[in-house]
């Protein structure tokens, strides 16, 4: 029995076909989510994006339940504006790490619970415009991001590497902070080959957030369907009794999903074929 769904967004319900599944999911997926939620099953979106970047999806699908955003830094129901969890990074750490990336000439953004901020001198096209499209929200632009970071509750810092090779530099700059902060690196279907670093307070993760949100809903993880497309998604999916992935998922994740057996794991078509619908069909949702 599946009583809740936790799903990644990018690469799972959002692809790179603008107007079909980007910047928002296909209409058939929206309608299916809305139908499932109306029958009482929570659908928890789990994303590295801020909640205001996925607010239209939540609103269109009427997903009035908590969602995991900013890589787990905030768990929030935007419909009721109820924050279940909020993990603020120490201001001195934010200023230090922002300064480190700016001095290395690596594009970096800071995120508050309500907005994201960049430094004017770092605006780069097409990256700035591309990320504005992905988030469907323009950044606040300031003259000095290091100083500005001291004025806000920062829940996430996002350095962006130009490609997978440059991601090694992103990791190297982060290394002095790895005992105090957490780092995950993600990609977006329309932003390849850019690599997006998600720096949060130590211990913040999609895995812990999945535990927190299901406990808040009083639903055991054994009765949850977890869906993703990257190996990093397995951190929360492995906790779930049922798992699904789309065909465009990493080979490693697909092997992990299939290891659950056909009753508990399923691989649907790609995101560009609305694979989510097949996953939901398989599990009779």
Helices and strands as residue ranges (DSSP letters): E 4-7, H 27-38, E 42-45, G 51-53, H 55-61, E 67-69, G 70-72, E 74-77, E 82-86, H 91-103, E 107-112, E 116-119, G 120-122, H 127-135, E 140-142, H 145-149, E 154-161, H 167-174, G 175-177, E 181-186, E 195-201, H 206-217, G 221-223, E 224-228, G 231-233, H 234-237, E 242-246, H 251-258, E 265-268, G 271-273, H 275-282
